[in-house]
Amino acid sequence: MDMDQDPRKRLYFADGRRKVDYVLVFHYRKRSSIRGSPSQHRLSIISNGSYHLGVEEKDPEGGKEEPAEVVVDVGPPDPAEGEKIMIREEFEGSLKTAGLEIERDKENKAHGHAFIRLHAPWQVLSREAEFLKIKVQTKKSYELREEKGLAATMNEVWRKLNQPFQPKVPHQEQENSRTKFLTHCFSRDKLHLYNIQSKDTFFDNATRSRIVYEILRRTACTRTCQTMGITTLIANGVYDSAFPLHDGDFHSSGQAEGKNERQLLHDEWARYGAFYKYQPIDLIRKYFGEKIGLYFAWLGVYTQLLIPASLVGIIVFFYGWATVETNVPSLEMCDETQNFTMCPLCDRVCDYWHLSTACGTARASHLFDNPATVFFAIFMSLWAAMFLEHWKRRQISLNYSWDLTGMEEEEEHPRPKYETILLQKRQRKKKNKKNKNETGHEKLTWRDRLPGYLINISSILFMFGVTCSAVFSVIIYRITISALMAMSPDPDVKSNVRVTVTATAVIINLVVILILDEIYGMVAAWLTELEIPKTETNFEERLILKAFVLKFMNAYAPIFYVAFFKGRFAGRPGDYVYVFHDYRMEECAPGGCLIELCIQLSIIMLGKQLIQNNVFEIGIPKLKKLCRTLKDKDREAKEIVEQPGRRQQWHMDYDLEPFEGLTPEYMEMIIQFGFVSLFVASFPLAPLFALLNNVIEIRLDAKKFVTELRRPDAVRTKDIGIWYNILSGLGKFSVIINAFVISFTSDFIPRLVYQYMYSETGTMHGFINHTLSYFNVSNFKPGTVPSMSDITVCRYKDYREPPWSNEPYQFSKQYWSVLAARLGFVILFQNLVIIMSMLVAWLIPDMPKNISEQLKKDKTLLVDVFLNEEKEKLQLIQSLFSKDLTHKQQDEHQQQVSDKTSLPLQQSQPGFLPPSSSPASTAPRTRARAASFSQFTRQMSMSPRKDVTQHTAV
């Protein structure tokens, strides 16, 4: 069959039988080419000598031998190119020695990309599967215990209700059946235990590529260079890239049974039309590996648990909306008859104003600052604890179903940068050593990493300074724009000063955050390289930690300022704090800083999700693909002319974007989790917007993985790593943050103190008047008071003594009462929520009961299987031994009978002498005395028995 006719054949070697398990790509350049006979060799002459590349091997499958091409490279433009050729030759030779089969492209152009296809035969797969302890299914199976009674009925009803939301994946019903097959680490000595129907399909594609990648990672080049593994060779430019192939095209055609796994993932997972369906987690894990499968499983659990949080947040929001008309403080602020004359918001140009003009702000503030907010903050703290516990249970269930229980940590090879610096250190020591024969195992110490650590600390502190400077610059912008707009003669401009300044400042904050976010990501990678981590795991953990600290500081610094610092250091009338001696520090709105915190949080959260998480993820890959297409347009046209026919799968996969890890995906969700949990008391709708974003995010990430990225290497892992620790830390930190937001940012505590300590009627009537202090306008500094005004006393929001008291403008007793209540609430809230979170964690066991029972049953059945196998072996050995012993006894009996029949004949022959083993037989012969027949036969019968006894003992 022609490979161009069947798309599946594009995944195989030219013979159509051997599957391409991995692809290596490098760029080649030829100076001149001469057609030669098949017997001529391919020669390469380099500047520092000659290196014989050898004759191209004939196809082991007996393919037709093509006329060979002699390529003579005279004086390559780059001397390092010849060295790369030698390294590739040695590396590929080592791969052949390891058992891999190789197919190369024919270099029929002056330069271009060469693709090397690798195939692992059964012998290699079985050997490496045993080394890697890959678990496979055995023939032994058992039926899971069926639930009975009410639980079975409820499960059946729930299954039928969930049926429309399940993805249509073939064989999913078989995987969810009651039959459970035992699994065991693969062993070549126990092939009879496994259900091997075909050796070509026994290991799936992800396992095959993982095995080949393991060989590539540990194969060393010791003759041409002191490097180990494909990652080092790619870092040194010997190869451009290395990747496993996708399972054909993702565009589906026909029924579900005829689709490959990539088409199934595209139709049932990577389409926006499938947003209401569950994710096919088992298929994702089978195609991409356990690490990516765990990420999407975690994202699915997080998104599902956002549903109850969103519902509660909507209820809290509507509660505030329903009670806004009966809220006494907002009604008092909107009552024009109260006639609260407030002090000017700025010096000279700002006039006195009435509190009733801030009616809209007060009503909007009640939507988020009401008694239900406290309940929602407690609920979200418990929700965070429940989410982590639920994920632990889900993770253990996946570990069991994916055969990850008892998985040992694999030894990792050093990173290329680590190997390079270690080699440089060895070379320096060799030059400095007086004794050339002195050898030792070198490794990098803290002294080698000390410069990197110092640069890390100083750079991170500098980045903190940059973030704080950006926040301070926006503060200066708000102050100056507020002053300039207050000077405007237009009354409409004056009336909208606060809204305009707040909105524009938040947008500027958002732009700065997005720009610094990209810069901090690159800086974190650079700083991690300076630390010289030994393994990829160490590198990834350090990179994650640094990137999270920098991005967390960048995203939340403006929010922390509004929540805990804005208005705290503004001073009071007559004693304001000034910036640059001209501009007053900004104050909170009359309704409090909580409404501004809500605006800040909502715009940054929504803008970051819409622009960074979605537009960047869609736009940047499309832009890269467009640039790459325009760049390679001429090359592709030449390739079509020189190589007519359909492009192979490795060509199409090479045009896709390389996979660069899950760190950006996790980072988006972790920052979002912070928005949902940390300041949720100020924005109850945050879980709802996070839910809507995640529904799109799952399908967006799925589409990216299936259609726009090369297939990643299948990596086995048991958990989500350091991300779980970050989530746990954020959950605990959110308790403290929400406690301070409720007690210091909102007016919840002042309202409680007033109602139960100072209110004469026990209601909230008179609360606004209680929170406003008096100021004598004659105490303003010269040049700061508005001109032409007959007002003598103005009000400002604070708990201070009036000007007619003995200690004017000092903090009043009410201030200290409210402060004590705030601190007491923080302590009470924090301890109450932490105790309840610990109770939730204790009530929810980490391991589900059914998983624990199945693990015990699996272990017992496996022991029984191996015991029965040992018994069968012993019985077989005993039967063979008994048969051998019976045969020996029969032979001995036949020998005795034959000896008895042969003795009379031997005695009748002339000159016959009976054998004698005594030393006297060497003495001079005396006259022999006749012996009886019984004596003679007794001696003869003893001799062969002695021989048999000796033989048996041996």
N, C-alpha and C positions, 0 to 999 in steps of 0.2 A: 504493500500500500504506500502511496506517495505521502510523505510527511506533510506536504502542503495541503492535502485534502482533509486530513484528520487533525484537528487542533491538539488532541491529546498526544499525538506523536511528536509534537514540538517539545515535549518534556523528556525526550529520549535521545540516546546517541543515534548516529547515522544508521545503525543496524535496526533501529526500531524496537529493540528488546531491553537494552540496559538503560535504566532511568537516570536522569541527571539529578544528582543529589546536591551538588554545590557548584558554584561558578566562580572562577577567578578571572579578573580583568586587568590587563596592563596595556600601556601604550607603547607601540613599537615604531621604529623608523628605519627604513632601508635606503642605502645610498645608491646601489645599482644592483641589478639582478640579471642573471644569465641562465637561460634554460639549459638544462643538462640532462643527461641520461639518468635512469633510475639508480645506476650504480654509483653515481657521483655523490660526494659528501657535501653537506651544508657547512660552510666554513665561515668563521667570523674572526677577523684580525683586528685586535684592539691595540691601543697605543702602548701598553705596558707588557706586551707579549702576545702569545696566541693561545686560544682556548678552543679545543675541538668540541663542538656541540653534538656531534654524533649523527648517525643516519636516522631519519625518521623511521620509527618502528612500523612494521606492517600491521594492519588491523588484525587483532587476535581472532576476530570472527571470520576471517578469511575474505575481507572485502577486497575490492579491486584496487590494485596498486596504481597510484597516479604517477605521472612523470615528476620526478623530484625537481626542485628549483634550487639552484646554487645562488646563494646570496653572499656577496662579498662587500663588507663594510670597510672601506679604507679611510682610516682617520676619522672616527666619529667626532661630531662637534662637541660632545660632552664626554670627557674621559670616564665619568662615573657611569655612563650608560653601559659600557662594556662590563663593568663590575656587576651591574644589576642583571645583565644577561647571565653571567656566571652564577649569581645567587639563585636566580630562577631555575636554572638547570639543576643545581644541587638540590634545591627545595623540592622540585617536582620529582627528581630521582628518589629522594627520601620518601615522598608520598607513594611512589610505586613500590618501594621496599616495604612500606607499611601495608600494602595490599590494595591500595586504591587503583582504579582504572581511569585512564586519562584520555580525553579526546581534545584535539587542538583544532583551531581554525587555520585555514590555509592563508598565508600572508601574500595575497595577490595584489596589494596596493603599496604605494611608496611609504605610507604611514597610516596609522589608525589604531583602533582598539582591537586587541586580540582577546578572545574568550576561551578559557580553558575549562572544560566540563569534567567533573569528577563523579565517579560512580563507585559505590561501596558494594562489593559482592557479599554473598551470604556469609562467607567465612569471616570477613572483616566485621560485618554487623554483629554476628554472634559473639565474636571475641570481645569487641568493645562493649556490647551490651552486658556481658558478664563482668567486665572491669568496672563499668559505671553503675552496676547493680540496678539496672532498669527492671522495674516490676512489670510482669506480663500476666495475662490470664492463664489459669490452668484449666484442665478439663473438669476438675471437681467443682461442683456447685451445690447450693442448698436453697431452700425456699424460705423467704423471710416470713416471720410470724405475722399473720393477718390480725388486724385489730377487730374487735367485736363490740357490739353494743352501740351506745350513743356516739363514742369517738369515731367508729367506722362510718356511721351515718353522716356525721358532720364532715368528715374528710371527703366522703363521696359527693356531698352537696358542694363543698368548696372546690373540688376538682371540676365539677360540671360548670360552676360559675366562672372558673378561671380558663375554661377551654377556649373561648374566643380570643383570649389574650396570649395563648401559647404560640410560639413560632412553629411553622410547618416544616419541621426538620425530619427527614426520613430516619427510621430506626430509633427515633426518640422514645417511642413507646416501649421498644425492647430494652432500652437503657433504664426506663422507669418501671420495668416489670418487677415482680416479686422474686425473680430468680437472681441470686447473687453468686457470681463466680469468684472463687478464691484466686488471689494473685500472689506471686512469689518472684523473687529476684531471678532473672534469667541465668540459666546455667547450661552449658553445652552437655553436661553429663546427665541432664534430666529432660532431654528433648521429648521423651515419651509422655511427660506430664502436661505438655502444652498442646493446645489445639492448633497445630500448624497445618492449615489447609494449603497455603502457598507460601513459599519462602520469599517471593517477591513482594507480597502484601502483608506479611506477618508484622513487620514494623511499619508504622505509618510514616508519612512524609516528614512530619516534624521531628520524629525520633531519628530517622535516617540522617536528616541534615544536622541534627545535634551531634550524632556520632561522628560525622565527617568533620564538623567544626572542632570537635575535641581533638581529632587527629591533627588538624591544621594548627591548632593552638599550641600543641606540645612538640611539633616537629621542629627540629633545630637545624641551623646551618653552621656547622663547625669548621668547615674547610675554607669557605670563602669569607665568612664573617661570623662573629660571636653573637649571634642573635637566636632567639627562640620564638616561634609562633608567627602566625599570619598577621597578628595585630602590629607586631614590630616591623614586619616587612612593608605593610601598608603605610605605617608612620614614616618609614625611610624612603618611600616612593618606589619600592621595587614592584609593588602591585598597586593599582588604582583603587580597587575595591574587591570585596568578596561577599557573596550573599547566596542564600538558597532561593530557588525559583518558586514563584506563585504557581498554583494549580490551574494554569491556563487563564483564559480571558474571564473577566467578571460579568460580561453581558450574557444573560441566560437565554436559553432557547430550549423549548420542549418542556416535558414534565419534570417534577421535582426529583424523581428517581434518577433521571439522566443528568442531573446537574452535578458539577464538581463542588467541592467544599467552598471555594471562593465565590462561586455563583450563589450558593445557598446563603452565605454570609451577606452578600450584597442584597439579595432579595428580601431576606427575613430580618436583617439587622441594620444594614447601612443605608436604608431608605428612610426619608422623613415620613413617608406614609406608614411606616411600621412603628411610629412613636408610641403607640398604645400597647405594644406587645412586650412581653418579657424578653430579656436578652438570652440568646442560645449560649449560655456560659460554657457548657461542655464542648460545644463545637468551636467556640473561640479558643478555649484552652487547647483543643486538639490541633487547631491550625496554627496558632501563634505561640503556644507554650504556656507554662504555668504562670510566669511572671506577668504577662499581659492579661491572662485570664483572671488573675487575682485583682488586677487594677479595675477591670470592668465589673467584676463581681462586687468590689468595694464601692465603686461609683453607683451601682444599682441599689445596693443596700442603703447608701446615704440618700439617694434620691427618693426611695420608697419611704424612708422614715421622715423625709421632709413633708410628706402629705399631712400627717397629724399635726406637725408643728405649724404648717400653713393654715390649717383649719382653726386652730386655737388662736393664731395671730389675727385671722380675719374676724373672729368673734370678739377679740379684745378691741380691735379697731372699730367695729360697729357698736360696741358698747360705749366707747368714747363719743362716737357720732350721735348715738341715741340720747346720751345724757348731757350733751353740750348745752341744751336749752335750760336745763335745771341746775347747771353748775353755778353756784353762788359767786365764786371769785371772778369768773369771766363775766357774769351779769353785772357785778359791781364795777368792773373795768369799763364795760360798755355803757354804764349809766351816766349820762351827761349831767344829771343833777348833782352828782357827787362833786364835780368840779375840782378834781385834783390837778393843781397847777404844778407841772414838773419843771425841774431845772434844765437849762439849755444843754443840748447834746454836744455842742462844740463852743469854742470861745468866740466872742465878738459877733460873728455873723449869724449864729443860731439864736433863735428867740425861745421864749418860754412856750410850753405846749401843754395841751390837756391830755390826760391819760386815756380819755375816751377815744382818742384817735387811733389807739393801738388795739381797738376792739377785735379786729380781724385776727391779729396775731394771738390774742388771748384765746379766742375760740378755737383756732387751729392747734394751739398748744395743748388744749384739753383732749384732743383726739389721741395724743400719745402720752400725756401726763395725767393719768387717772389711777384710781386704786387697782384696776385690773392689770395695769402694767407691772405692779409688784408680783402679782400672781403669775404673770407670763414670764417674768425673769426667773422665778423659782422653777416654773415648769420647764423652761429651756435648759436650765442647769441640770435638772434631772434627765431631760431628753438627751443631753450630751453624754451623760453616764450610761443611759440605756442604749444609745447608739454604739458606743464602744463595746459594751457587753454583747450586744446582738451581733456585732461584727466578729467578735471572737468565736462565738458559737458557729456562725456561718463559715468562718475560716477553717475551723476544725472539721466541719462537715465536708467542705471541699477537699481538705487534706485526705480525708478518708476515701471519698469517692474518686479522687485523682491519684490514689496510692502514694501519697507523700508522707504518711506516718512512718516514723522511724528513719526518715531520710537523713543521711550523713552529709555534713558539710564537705563539699569537694575542695580539694587543694587548688588554689588559684596560682596561675603563673604571674610573674612580675610584669608590671606595665613597661612599655617601650622606653619611656622617659627615665624610669628607675634603672633599667638595664644600662642605658647609655651613660648616666651619671656614675653608676657603679663601675662600669668599664673604664671610664676616665680616671676614677679614683685608683683602680688597680694599676693602670699605666703609670700614674704619678708615683705610686709607691714602689713600682718596679724600678723606676729611674733613681729614686732616692735610697733604695735599699743597698747596703754595702754587701750583704750576703745574698747572692743571686739565688741560692738554693732555698732560701727561706720562703715558705709558702704558708698560706692560711686562708680561712674562709672569710672573705671580706663582706661587710654589709654597711649600709649607711647608718650613721649614729645621729644623735641629737645635735652634735656639733656641725654635721653636714647640713642639717635642716635649720639651724639657728637663724641664718640670714632670712630664710623664707618666713619663719615665724615672726621675726621682728617686722618684716614688711607687711605681713598679714595684719598684725595688731595695729600698726600705724595707719595702714590703708583703711581698715574698718572704722577706726576712729575718725579718719578724714571723711569717710562716706557719711558717717553720722553727722559730722559738721555740715556737709553739703546739704543733707536733708533738712537739718534745722535751719540752715540759711535760706533754703527755698521756702520753708514755712514762714520765717520771719519776713522774707520779701513780700509774700502775699499779705501779711499783716500790715506792712507799710503801705501796700497798694490799697487795702481797705480803708486805712486811716486817711490817706491823702485824697482818695476819690470821694470819701464821705465829706471831707472838708470842702472840696471843690464844688460838689453838687449842692452843698448847703449854701454856698455863696451865689448860686444861680438865682436870678430874679423870677424865673418861671415857677409858679406854685406847684405845677404837676411834677416837675423834677424834684422839688423839695419833698413832696409827699411820698415819693417812691425811692428815696435814698437808700433805705435799709434793704429793700427787696432787690434793687438793682445791684448794689454792692455785694450782697451775699451771693447772688446767682453768678455774677461774673467772677468773683473770687473763687468760688467752688469749681467753675469751669477751668480757670487757670491752674488751680490745684490739680485737677484731673489730668490736664495736659502735661504738667511737670511730672506727675506720678508715672504716666505712661512712658515718658522719655527716660526718666531715671531708672525705671524698671528694666528696660532693655540694657541700659549701661551697666546696672548692677549685676545682671545676669552674666555679662561678659567679664566683668571685674571679678566676680566670684570664681569663675572658671580659671582665670589667670592666677588668682591667689592660691587656688587649690593646687595648681601645677607647681607653684613655688614650694609647696610643702613636700613635694616628691613622695606621694603615697606609693606604697609598694604594690598593692593590688587594685583591681578595678572596684571592688567592693569598698575598700577604704577611700578611694578617690570619690566614689559616688556619695558616700555618707558625709564626707567633709564638704563636698560641693553643695549638697542639700542643706546642710546646717548653715553654711555661710550665706547661700542665696536666700534662705528663709529669713535669716536675721536681717539682712539688708532690705529685702522686699517688704518684710513686715514693718520695719521702721519707716520705709518710704510710704507705704499705703496708709498706715494708721497715725502717723505723726500729726497731720492736720486735724484728724478726728480727736486725738488726745488733747490737742490744744483747745479746741472748742469745748470739750467735755469738762476739762479740769483746770484750765488756766485762763480762759477768756473771761474778762470782767473781774478776776480775783485781785489783779494788781493795778486797777485803774485809778484807785484813790477815791476821794470824795470831793464834793463841791468845795472850792477854796483851797484844796490840797490835792490836785490831780497829778498823776504821773505822766510826764511828757517824754516823747521820743524825738530826739534831735532838737530839743528845747522849743519846738513849735507845735507838734502834733500830740494831742491827747491820746492815751491808750484807749482802745475801743472797749465798749461795755456790752453786756448782754441786752437783748431786746426786753421790753417791759414784761412780756410773758415768760421770760426766763430763757436760759441758753439751750433748753432741751429741744425747742422747735428748730433752732439753728443746727443743733447736732443732728437732728433728724434729716434736715435738708442736706447737710454735708454728707452724711452716711449714704443717703439714698442716691444722690447724684454720683458719688465716687463709685459706689457698688454697681449701679446700673451702667454707668459709663464704662467702667473697667470690664464688665462682662460683655457688653455689646461691642465695644471697640477692640479691646485686646483679645478677649477669648474667642470672639466669633469673626470679626472683620479681619483681624490679623491672621487668624488660622485659615481663613478662606482666601483672603487677598494675597498674602505673601507667597504661599505655595503656587497660586496661579501665576503670579508675576514672575517667580523663579522659572516656572515651566515655560512661560512665554519667552523669557530671555534665552533660556537654553534652546528652545525651538528655533528662534531667530539665529542664534549663534551656530547651530549645527545644521542649518537649512542646506547650505552648499554641500556639506559632508554627506548628508542623507541622500541628496540628489545623486552624488557620485556613487554612493553605495548601491542605489537602486539600479544605476546603469551598469556597474561592475558586477553586482550580484543580483541579477533579476530573480524574482520569486518572492514568496511570502517571508516576512521577517520572523525570526525565531523568538521563542519566549524569553531567552536571555537578553536579546537586544531590547525588547520592550521593557523588561524589568530594569535594565541598566538606565533607561531614560527616566525612571521614577526617582523620587527623592530618597536618599538614604535615611534609615531609621536612626535617630539620635538619642534614644532613651525616653523614659517615662517621666523624667524630672519636671519638664514644663507642664505636663498634664496634671500631675499630682499637685504642683505648686498652685495652679489656678484654683483647684478645689480646696486646698488648705487655706488660702487667703479668703476664699468665699466662706468657708466654715468659720473663720474668724469674724467676718461681717455678721454671720447668722447668730453666733453665740456671744461675742464679746459685748457689743453695744445694742443687743436686741431689745433692751428696755426702752430705748429711745425710738425704735423703728420696728413695731410688731409685724409689719408686712415684709420684712427681710426674708423670712423662710419662703414666702410665696414667690417672690421674685427669683430666689435661688432655685426653687423647684422648676419654674418655667425655663430658666436658663439651662438647667441640667437635662431637661427633656430634649432640648435642642443639642446640648453639648454631647450627649451620648451618641446620637446619630451622626453628629459632625465628626467626632473622633472615629466612629466606626467607618464612615465613608473615607476618611483620610487613611486609615490603616488598610482598607481593602483596595482602594483604587489609586491612591496617590503616593504610597510609600512602598519601598522594596520590602520583601518579606523579612521580618526580623528573625534572628536566631532564637530557637526555642530554648529558653532558660528555665531551669527548674528551681523553684524556691517555695518555701513553706509559708511565708508571710509577706506583709508589705514593708517590712524592714523598719527603718528609722521613722517613717511617716506615722506609724502608730504612736510612737513616743511623742511626736510633735502634736498629734491630735489630743493625746491624753493631757499634755501640758497646757494646750489651749483650753481644754475643758475645765481644768482647775483654775486657770487664770481668769476665765470668764466669770466665775463666781465672785472673785474679788472686784473685777471691773464693774459688773452689774450692781454690786452692793454700793460702790462709790457713786455710780451714775444715779441710782435711786436716791441716795442720801444727800449728795452734794450738788448734783446737776438739776434734778427735778425739785419741785416744791412739795413733795409728798410729806417729808418730815416736818417742815414748817407748818403745813396745814394740820398735821396731827397734834403738834405742840400747841398750836393756837386753840384748836377745838377742845382739847382736854385740860389745858392749863390756864388759858387767858380768856376764853369766850365766856361771857356771862350767861348766855342761853344754851351753851353746849353745841352750837351750830357754827357754820362757816361765815355767818353774817359779821361784817366788820373786819374780815381777814385782810383785805387790800389796805385799808387804813392802818392796820397793825404793822404791816411790812414796810410802810413808807415813813421815812424820817423827815424832820424839818430842817431847813437851812435858811439863815438870814442872808439875804442877797447883799447886804452891806459888807459881809465878810469875804466877798469875791475879791480876788487880786485885781489891782488896777489894770484896765485895758482888756479884761476878759468878760465883763458883764455887758449884756446888750444895752444899747443906748435907747433913751426915750422910753422908759418903762416905769410904771407906778406900782409894780409888784414888790412887796417887801419880804415875803416868805415863799419859798418853793419847796417842793418835795422831791425826794430821791429814794431809790429802793436800797435800804440797808437797815440794820438794827443798831442805831446810834442815838446818843442822848440829844435832846433838843438844844437849841442855842441858849435857852433861858435856864438850863440846869446848872448845877455846880461844876460839872465836868462836861462842858459842851463838846459835842461831836465825838465823844469817846464811845466805845462799844457798850451797849446797854446790857442789862441782865437777860433780856430776851435773846440776845445774840449768844451768850454763853449757854443758855438753856437749849437753844436749837443746836449748837455745836455739840453739846454733850449727847443730845438725842441722836444726832447724825452718827457720831462715833459708836454709840451703843447699838444702833441699827446695823452698822457695818459688821460689828463683832457677832451680833445675833444672827444676821442673815448668812454670814459666811459659815459659821459653825452648824447652823441648822441645815443648810443645803449640802455641806460636805457629809454630815451624818446621814442624811437621806440618800445621797449618792452612794455612800458605802453600803447602805442597806439594800439599794437596788442592785449593786454589784454582787452582794452576798446572796440575794434571793435568786438571781439568774446564774445558774451554773455555767462554767465555761464550756463544758463538753455536754452535748445533748445525751439523754439517757439511752436512746436507741443506738447512737453511735458507740457508746461505751459497751453496750451489750454485744453489738456486732463485732467490735474489735476482739472481745474475749472469745466469741464463737469462732471467728476466723482463726485465731491463734490455736484454739483447741483442735479444730478440724485440720489445720496444717500439720500439727503434731501427729494426729492420727494418720494422715496421708503418709508422712515420712516413716512412722513406725510400721505401718503396713508394708511399705516398700522395703524396709530393712528386714522384716520378717520373711517376705518373699525371697529376698536375696539369700538369707540364711537357709531357708528351705531348699532353694536351688543349689546352693553350695553343698549342703548335706546330701542331697540326692545324687549330685555328681560324685561326691566323695564315696558314698556307699556303692554306687555303680562301679567306680574304679576299684574299690576294695574287693567287690565280688568278682570282677574280671581277674584280679591278681590271684585270688584264691583258686579260681578255676584253672588259671595257668599253672599254678603250683601243683595242683592235683594232677593235671595232665602230664607235667614233668615227672612226677613221682611214678605214675603208671608207666610212662615210657622208659624210665630207668629200670623198673622192675622187669620189664620184658626184654631189655637189652642185655642184662647181666649174664644169663645162661649162655648167650651167644658168644660174649666176650671170653668166658671161662673155657669154652671149647676150643678156642683158637690156640695154636702152638706158640710157646714163648710168652704167654700171658703172665704178668706179675701184678699182684695186687698193690695198689698205691699205699704208700706209707709216709706219714708225715713226721715220724720220730727221727731224732738225730742218728739213731743206730742204723738208719738205712744207708748211710755213707760208709759204714764199716765193711770189711771183707765179707763176702757173701758166705753164709753158712748153709748148711743143708736145711731146706725149708721143711717145716712140718705141715702136714695137711690140716686145713682148717675146715670147720663145719660150715655149711651153707648159711646157717642162722647167724653165726658170728659175722660172716662177710657182709651179709645184707644189712645188719645192724650198723656196721661202720659206714657203709655207703649211704644209708638213709640219713645219717647225722650230718654229713658234709654239706649237701645242698641246703638244708634248713638253716645252717649257720650263715650261708651266703644270703639267703632270703632275709634273715633277720638283720643283717648288716645293711642290706639295700633299703629295707623299710625304715630303718633308723635314719639313714641319710635323707 
